[in-house]
Amino acid sequence: MSLWSRRVLPYLIEKAGRSHAILEARRRWVPRAHGDVLEIGVGSGLNLAFYDPARARRVTAIDPSEPLLARAAPRAAGAAVPVELVTATAEAMPFPDASFDSAVMTSPLCSVADPARALAELRRVLRPQGTLLFVEHGLADDERTRRWQRGLTPLWSRVSGNCHLDRDPRALLAEAGFRGEDIAAGAAEGARWLSFTYQGSARPA
């Protein structure tokens, strides 16, 4: 792992995750998680303060980055619900089928190596009536911004932990067999090419 990945990138990811718009989205969606919860791409643990102990029984939170999980550890210890941090990728989750009642994702779809495989794994470990709650940035709704996103992604992904600006979360979810519910899309604060956000819930179709 390079010095950039160990030291710089975790700091930048946490700083981006603290933006006002993203924090407001976390406050809106994370407390809706219920039962046995899976969080995919927990990062430095910024979501962990928002779980509602009246709804969530326990949280299993995965991330492939050990430096980010080290940052998450104090937040996991201080969370209002029991939290287990697990080093794992979204494409190969070490859990039995139908293990979780709900799942939370805040921006891992842009950076996973194989989004289709990651979502197939999510369907496998989510119970049949389970709920996915998500906040994801991605492909904008206007062609001019999309051209910028497609042009910038090859360079951007190299310096941002494989973050792709040109993925369409709504389309990826539909292709993976999830039925979207209450999905909103629009530009948040900052540059439109980076801040176009999808948020909502989905269930296995």
C-alpha positions in Angstrom: 0.0 0.0 0.0 1.4 3.4 -1.0 2.0 6.3 1.4 -0.8 8.1 -0.5 -3.3 5.3 0.3 -2.1 4.9 3.9 -1.9 8.5 5.0 -3.4 11.0 2.5 -6.4 9.3 1.1 -8.0 8.4 4.4 -7.8 12.0 5.4 -9.3 13.2 2.2 -12.1 10.7 2.3 -13.1 11.7 5.8 -12.9 15.4 4.9 -15.2 14.9 1.9 -17.6 12.9 4.1 -18.0 15.8 6.5 -19.5 18.2 4.0 -22.8 19.7 5.2 -24.9 18.1 2.4 -23.5 14.6 3.0 -23.9 14.9 6.8 -27.5 16.0 6.3 -28.1 13.0 4.0 -26.5 10.7 6.6 -28.8 12.1 9.3 -31.8 11.5 7.1 -31.2 7.9 6.0 -28.9 6.1 8.5 -31.4 6.2 11.5 -33.9 4.2 9.3 -31.7 1.1 9.4 -33.3 -1.7 11.4 -32.5 -5.1 12.9 -29.2 -6.7 12.0 -27.6 -4.0 9.8 -24.8 -4.3 7.3 -22.8 -1.1 6.4 -20.8 -1.4 3.2 -17.8 0.9 3.0 -17.9 2.2 6.5 -14.7 4.2 5.9 -13.7 6.2 9.0 -17.1 5.5 10.7 -18.9 8.8 10.2 -22.3 7.0 10.0 -21.9 5.2 13.3 -23.2 8.1 15.4 -26.5 8.1 13.5 -27.8 4.6 14.1 -30.9 4.5 16.2 -30.7 1.9 19.0 -34.5 1.7 19.1 -34.4 0.3 15.5 -30.9 -1.2 14.9 -30.0 -4.3 16.9 -26.3 -4.5 15.8 -24.2 -3.1 12.9 -21.6 -5.1 11.0 -19.5 -2.6 9.1 -17.1 -3.6 6.3 -14.3 -1.8 4.5 -11.2 -3.0 2.6 -9.0 -0.2 4.0 -7.3 -1.0 7.3 -6.2 2.7 7.8 -9.8 3.8 7.5 -11.0 1.1 9.8 -8.5 2.2 12.4 -10.0 5.7 12.2 -13.5 4.1 12.6 -12.6 2.1 15.7 -13.1 4.8 18.3 -16.4 5.8 16.7 -17.5 2.1 16.8 -16.6 1.9 20.5 -18.7 5.0 21.2 -21.7 4.1 19.1 -25.1 3.7 20.7 -25.5 0.2 19.0 -23.0 -2.7 19.0 -20.7 -2.4 16.0 -18.3 -5.0 14.5 -15.7 -3.7 12.1 -14.7 -6.3 9.4 -11.9 -6.0 6.8 -13.6 -7.1 3.6 -14.5 -6.1 0.1 -18.1 -5.6 -1.1 -17.5 -8.1 -3.9 -16.6 -11.0 -1.4 -18.4 -10.6 1.9 -17.7 -13.3 4.5 -21.3 -13.7 5.7 -23.9 -16.4 5.2 -26.9 -15.9 2.9 -29.8 -13.8 4.3 -27.8 -12.5 7.3 -29.1 -8.9 7.5 -32.4 -7.1 7.8 -31.1 -3.8 6.3 -28.0 -2.4 4.7 -26.5 1.1 4.5 -24.2 2.5 1.7 -22.9 6.0 1.6 -20.7 6.3 -1.5 -19.0 2.9 -1.9 -20.6 2.2 -5.3 -18.4 4.8 -7.0 -15.2 3.1 -5.9 -15.8 -0.7 -5.7 -13.9 -2.6 -8.4 -17.0 -4.4 -9.6 -20.3 -2.8 -8.7 -22.4 -5.5 -10.3 -20.7 -8.2 -8.2 -20.9 -6.1 -5.1 -24.6 -5.6 -5.5 -25.1 -9.3 -6.2 -23.3 -10.0 -2.9 -25.5 -7.5 -1.2 -28.6 -9.3 -2.5 -27.2 -12.6 -1.2 -26.6 -11.5 2.3 -29.8 -9.3 2.6 -32.9 -11.0 3.8 -35.8 -11.3 1.2 -37.7 -8.4 2.7 -34.6 -6.4 3.6 -34.0 -2.7 2.9 -31.1 -0.9 1.4 -30.6 2.7 2.4 -28.1 4.6 0.3 -26.5 8.0 -0.5 -24.4 7.8 -3.6 -22.8 10.3 -5.9 -22.6 9.7 -9.6 -23.6 10.4 -13.2 -25.4 13.8 -13.5 -28.7 14.3 -15.3 -27.4 16.7 -18.0 -25.2 15.8 -20.9 -22.7 18.6 -20.5 -21.8 17.5 -16.9 -21.8 13.9 -18.0 -19.1 14.7 -20.6 -17.0 16.3 -17.9 -17.5 13.3 -15.6 -16.5 10.8 -18.3 -13.5 12.8 -19.3 -12.2 13.3 -15.7 -12.9 9.8 -14.3 -9.7 8.1 -15.6 -7.4 10.6 -13.8 -9.8 11.2 -10.8 -10.1 7.5 -10.1 -6.3 7.2 -9.8 -6.0 9.8 -7.1 -9.3 9.2 -5.2 -9.3 5.5 -4.3 -10.9 4.3 -7.5 -13.8 6.8 -7.3 -15.7 6.9 -10.6 -17.7 10.0 -11.4 -19.6 8.4 -14.2 -21.4 5.5 -12.6 -25.2 5.7 -12.4 -26.3 4.3 -9.0 -30.0 4.1 -10.0 -29.2 2.0 -13.1 -26.8 -0.2 -11.2 -29.4 -1.0 -8.6 -32.0 -1.8 -11.2 -29.7 -4.0 -13.1 -28.8 -5.9 -9.9 -32.5 -6.6 -9.2 -33.3 -3.9 -6.7 -36.6 -2.0 -6.8 -36.0 1.7 -5.9 -38.3 3.4 -3.4 -38.3 7.1 -2.6 -35.2 7.9 -4.7 -34.2 11.6 -5.1 -31.4 12.8 -7.3 -29.8 16.2 -7.6 -26.7 18.3 -7.2 -25.6 19.0 -3.7 -23.1 21.6 -2.6 -19.9 22.0 -4.6 -19.0 21.3 -8.2 -21.8 19.6 -10.0 -19.5 17.0 -11.6 -18.6 15.8 -8.1 -21.7 16.4 -6.1 -24.6 15.0 -8.1 -26.2 12.7 -5.5 -28.7 9.9 -5.4 -30.3 9.0 -2.1 -33.2 6.8 -1.1 -34.1 3.2 -0.4 -34.4 0.0 -2.4 -35.5 -3.6 -1.9 -34.8 -6.8 -3.7 -37.3 -7.1 -6.5 
